[in-house]
Amino acid sequence: MQGMLSVMLTPATVAIRYPVRPSPEAWILPEGTVPESPVHDEVAEGLKLLLRAWATRSPSKLRIARNLAIRFDEQNPRVGIDPDVCVLAPPPDDLDELGSLCLWKPGHTPPPLCFEIVSTSHPNKDYVAIQDRYAALGTRELFVFDPMLAGPKSLGGPVPLQLWRRDASGGYDRVHFGAEPIFSEVLGAWVIAEGRSLFIADDREGTQRWLDEAALQRAEAVRARAEADQERRAREALERELSALKARVTLGSE
């Protein structure tokens, strides 16, 4: 009976945390642009546009970067990572002139939020390797989206969405590994994976989805047209009432 009880109380999952020694040789940024598949590019570009619209509305000073080289080891300046999409808060004043973000320089701070899209050509790294670099980088939240479900089964995948988050002690924990929506503390919103698309919404169900600037402008144009039509109908109704009233007055005076 005691043996059965111990089995019943065994947790379904356990959390394991261990220190990672920096690996400068393995963490060197590649020279040149790394090729991206059309799906990878569309997801990253769409995400960048969503976040840019959010950054424009934010009272804080924010910038959204795509494939920005981030270097975090002054003794090994070639060591770093280039997130598919990241939030800079605040960005360096000379960001537009920079070739890379160097975290040992004044005004260069770690991005609080980064996104990686799993590539079909080398999916293993996004499941087992990149979190080490983001932990060393100091980013608060890392989302990993696997639109093609290309991740290896040997590592528990594939899953559409992962979230790694830094806790108060400085540890980096994988707090989400699955298909369900997950709340981003940095964005104050939900990140939702649907097929090969990634959405951000104010609610878990995804009914209040964020829009990019172009979509916001289209929605504003539709709203403006609806208001103009409503005003026109109200004006026409008032004119009909005035005409009817004038007709009654004219008829009564005869």
Secondary structure, DSSP 8 states (H G I E B T S, - for coil): -HHHHHHHTS-S-----------TTTTB--SS-----HHHHHHHHHHHHHHHHHHHH-SS--EEESS-EEE--TTSTTBEE--SEEEESS--TTGGG-SEEETTSTT----SEEEEE--SSS-THHHHTHHHHHHHHT-SEEEEE-TT--S-GGGT---SEEEEEE-TTS-EEEEEEESS-EEETTTTEEEEEETTEEEEESSTTSSSB---HHHHHHHHHHHHHHHHHHHHHHHHHHHHHHHHHHHHHHHHH-
